[in-house]
Each structure stands twice: as structure tokens, then as C-alpha cells.
Amino acid sequence: MIDKYVALIGAANVDIQGFSTNQIINRDSNPGKIECCPGGVSRNIAENLSRLGIKTELISALGDDPNGSLIQESCRSCNIGTEYSIIVPGAVSSVYLAIMDNSRDMALALSDMTISDNINIEFLQGRDEVFKNSSAIVFDTCLSIEVMEYILNNYSDKPIYVDPVSVGKAKALKPLIGKVHTLKMNKLEAEFLSDTKIEGRSGLEKISEWFMNKGVKRVYITLGEDGVFYKDSKNLIIYKPNKTTIKNATGAGDAFMAGLVFGTLNGYNPGKIIHFATGVSMAALAGEETVNPKINFKYIEQITGELF
């Protein structure tokens, strides 16, 4: 294990999730179960990394409201550093609202992350040392295009991992694609960012080449139950894991990203990185919360049946 840390900049919010008991009827009241827990893409990745034994520093914007206090307390309990985050007086902390269908997958979601506008270039300049001294940088696209460009330009000597989050959020990332070291996307995000429809394996190969020709060093495209497609300058890997029980699909992508960072920092080869990251994702799917509190290194070995 390493003794350094990963700097993560982006969303930290409260997740409100409604799980429908039956098939969802649109424009009607549906019976179900409602849960509330800390969330946010960068915060979730940080928690997964922390549970795997990697030190993390989360740089985010929080309100001085009850939700902000909940997020801060969750970070303290998970050993996520937050001293470089900003508390905005009178502001409302980010909230993510998701409706999950009766198969535990997301049917619809809304997010209010306007507080992230407080993360600007001046804010980053005051935290220059935390980025310079990190082993890797991870950010999500709740940030402005100016902030994303600043990070990619000023810390290009670091491996920078980017999660587009959604098609809607990915728009600002389009002109910056070539500056990204490691890009983790789902199929819809990959199609949107490249303006190309993916058709079968040949489509995946073609689109990954497009990203690499732009300058991306490592391309990961997650395909749901069909697994993961990976491409770098030397390797092409398609990995399809065994099916797993899904209790909550919300945090699977964040867990996968954490596994990528962990595997890379610990010197795993590309195939081993994908196996490990998929194991972290499977662990997330098996838990009720956005981040499964059972996640640790030994649990990933147990759930995958592999020794890492």
C-alpha cells in the first residue's frame, strides 16, 4: 500500500433515494422506501479509496446547513480529509435526488449542485500545494469548464482521472478531452463526447481510438452487465464479470473509479486493475447505501474470489 494521498475535487452532497416497491407508474404516487445518505461523485470515490486504505483529500464546497454538517461528519468518520474544502455561509449544500425502479436501478434523478460555483480558479490557487503533492488527481464534471481546464493545464504532470458523471454534465468536458489522462465513461457518455454511435465491439474499438487520438492515455467504457471495455497504447481488454445481485446501482460507477485509482497506484497491470475495479463496483452493487460500508481490500478479494 502507498503512503501518499489522492486529491479529489468536485461534488459532495446528500443523496435522497426513493426505491419503488413495484413497477413505476409515471405521474403517480408510487409506494416504496426512501433513504438519505452522504453522496456526490468525488466524495463517493474518496470514501471508497479511504475504505481501501488510500489517504484522500476532498476539495469541495459545502453549505453551513444540516446537510453540510452531515457530509462533514461522514467524511470525518471515513478518514477523508476536508481541510481544503470551503464552507459557504448561508448556502444550501448539494442534494442529489434519485428515483430507483423495482429492479434497484435509477429511473430518474435530479441534482442541485449550484454551490459548486464557489469552486473557482482563485479558490484552486489557494490550494496549489495539495494538488502538487498528490499522487493523483480525480475530478468530476460538476465543475466549470474554466476550473477543469485550469486543473488539466496546471497539473498535467499528475495522472488525472475524470468522470463525466452524466451526458448533461459531460458537455463542458468536450473541448478538454485531449488533456485527460484517464477517462472513465459509460456507453452513453462515450457516445455523447465523441458524437459517435457505438455498434458492437468494432464500435468500441473505433471510439476508443478516437479518444486516444485526441490525447487520452487510458480509456475505460463501462457497459453495465456486459462488463468493461479498456484501451491504451498497448492493450485492449474486454472483461465481463459474473452476474451479481443488485441492491443499489447508484454508486457502482464511483466505486469502479476508486478501484482504477487504487490498482494503478499499487502497480497492478491493466487486466488486474480492471478485475479489481470491477470487484469494488460489485461490492457497491451489493450494498444498500451509495458506498457499501463493507468495502475493504479483503472484502474485494472475497467478492471476486481473486488474490490481489
N, C-alpha and C positions, 0 to 999 in steps of 0.2 A: 504493500500500500504506500501511497505517496504522502508526504507531509506538507505539501503546498496546498493552495486553495484555488477554487474556481470562482470567478466573478460573474454574477448573473444580473442582468439589467432588464427590467420590464414589469410585467403585471404581477401584482399581489392583491388578491381580492377575496371576498367571501362568496362561496358558491351556495346558491339555493337550488336544490334539485328536487323535482317532483317525479316520482315513479308511478306510472299509471298501472293500476291493477289489471285492467282489461285493455283490449284494443282501443286506441284513442279515437274518440269521436270529435271531429273538428267543430269549433264554435259551440261547444257544450261543456258543462262541468263534468269532469271525469273523476271517479274515485281513485284514490291512490295514497301514497306515503310521501311526505315532504321532509327533507333533511337539509341541514345547514352545516357547512364546514369551511375551513380556510381553503383557498384555491388561488388561481392565477398561474399562467403557464410557467413563468420564470420561478415563482415561489414553489410550485409543484416540483419542478426539476431540481431545485435546490434541496427540497425535503428528501426526495428520492436519493440524491447524491449523499446527503448527510447520513441517511439511514444505511447507506452502503459504506460509510467510513471516510468520505471525502469532505474536507473542510470547504465551506461555502461562504461567500459574501454576497448578500442580496441587496441590490441597489434599486429601490422602488420609491413610489410616492404613496403616502397613506394620509388619511384624514385623522383628526383628533376626536373621532366619533367612536361609538362602541364597536363598530366593525373593524376600525383601525386597531383598537386595543386587542380584539380577538386575533387579528392577524399577527400582531407583535408577540402576543403570548404564545401562539402556535410556533412561531419561529424560535423563540427562546427555548421552548420545550424540545425542539428538534435540533438544537445547536446550530441554527442558521444565523450567521452574523447579519445584523441590520444597522450597524452604526453609521453606514454611509447612505442610508435611505433618508428621505425627507418627510417630516410630519407637517402637513399643511393646515394651519389653524382655520377652523370654520368650514373645511372642505369635507365632502362626502367621499368615503373610501369606495374603491371599485367594487362592483357587485356583478356577478355572473348568474343568470337565471336560466335553468335548463329544464325542459320537459322531456322525460325519458319514456319510451314506449314500453309495452309489456314484455318485450324481449330485452329490456335494460339498455337499449341503445338510444341515442339522442334523436328526438323527433323535431325539436325546435329549441333555440336558445337566443337569449338577448344579453348583451353586455353593456354596462355603463362604466367606461374607463377614462372618462374625461379628466380625472385627476392626474393622469399620466402626462398631461400637457405641461405639468410643472417640472418634468424631466427635460430640460433644455441644455444647450451647449454650455452655458455658464455653469449650470449645475454639474455637468460632467467635468469641466475643467477643474473644479474644486475637489474632484475625486480621482485625479490623474494617477496618483501613486497606487491606488487599489487595483487599477487596470494594468499598470506597468509591471506590478509584482505578481500578477496572477499566472497560473499555469495555462489557463484557457478562459475564453470569454464566451458567454451564451447570452443571446438576446432574442426577444420575441417582437412581433410587429405591432404592438400597441404603441410603440414609439413613433415620433415624427420622422419623416424622411431625412430631415436635417440632422437629427440625432443619430439615426442609423448610419448615415454617410460619414459623420464625424468619427464614430467608433471604427468603422471599416477602414477609414483613411489613416487614423492616428495610431491604431494598434494592429496594423497589418502583419507585424512580426509574431503575433499570437495566433494560435488556431482559434478561429471564430466560428461558433456554431449558431445557426439561425433556424428558428421555427416560424414559418409563415403564419401559423395559427389558424387561418381561415382564408377562403377566397377573397372575402371582403377586406380583410386586413392586409392581404398579400400585395395589394395594388401598389402601395408605396415602395415595396421592395423591388419591383420590376426593373427600374433603371440601375439598380445597385447589384444585381445578381452576380456579375463577374468578379466582385470584390469578396464574395463569401467563400470561406474555406470549406466548411461542411454544411450542406443544406439537407435538412430532413423535411420531407413533404409527404402528404398523401396524394392519391392519384388526381383528385380534383384540383388541388393546389398546383401540382406539376403541370397539368394541362393549362391552367389559367396563366401561370407565369411564362410559359413557352408559347402560348397561343396555338397549341397543337393537341389534337385529339389522340389519345393513346389507344391503339388497337393491338392487343396481344403482346407477345414477347418482343417482336420486331419493333413495335411502337415504343416499348420501354427502352430498348437499346438506342433507338433513334433519338428519343427525347433526352436520355442521359448524355449522349454525345453532344447534343445541343447545349446543355448546361456546361459541360466541360469545355467546349469550345469558347464559351463565354468567359471562362476562368475559374469555375467552381472546381475544387480539388476532389471532393468526395460527394457523391450523390446517393441519397437514400430515398426511395419511394416506398411508402408503406401501402399495402394492398388489402388491409383487413384480414379476413380469414384466408386469403390467398398468399399471405406472407409478406416478404420484403424483397425489393429489387435493389441491388447495390452496384455502383460502378465507380472505379477510379482509373488512373492511367494504366494500371497493370492488371486489375481484377474485375471480373464480372460475376456476381453471385446472385442466385435466386434461392431464397430459403423459405420453405413452407413448413411451419411447425404443426404439431398435433393440435387438434381442436381442444379448446378449454372452455370451462363453464364461465359465463359472463354474468357477474353480479352488478357491475357498473363499468361502462365503457368510457366514462368521461376523462379519466386521467391516463389512459393507456399510451397515448402519443407522448405525453410528458415523461412518463416512465421510460419509454423507449429511448428518448433523447438522453436521459440521465445515464442509461446503460451504454450508449455510444461514448459519452464523455468518459465514464468510468473505464471502459475497456481500452480506450485509446491511451488514457493517462497511465494505465498499468501495462502498456506494451503488448496488448493482445494483437494477433493478426486479424485481417478483415473478417474472415469467417468466424473466428472466435468472438469478435466484437458483436457481430450480428446475432449469434446464438445467445450471448449474454444479454444484450439489449432486448431481445425477444422474450427472454426469461423474465426480465424486470417488467415488461409490458404484460405478460401473462399473470404475474403476481398482482399487478394493478387491476386487471380484469376480475380477479378472484376476490377482491375486497369490496366492501360496501362503500367505503369512503373514496374521495378523489385520489388520495395517496394511501395505499394499504399499509397500516402500521406494522404489519408482519414483515415488511421488506427489510432484509439484511442480506449480506453476502451468502451465508449458509442457506438461507431460505431460497435464494435463486438457484443454488446448486441442487437443492432438494426438488424444486418445482420443475427443473429442466432435466434432472437425472444426469447432469454432467458435472465434472470437476473443473473448476476454473483456476 
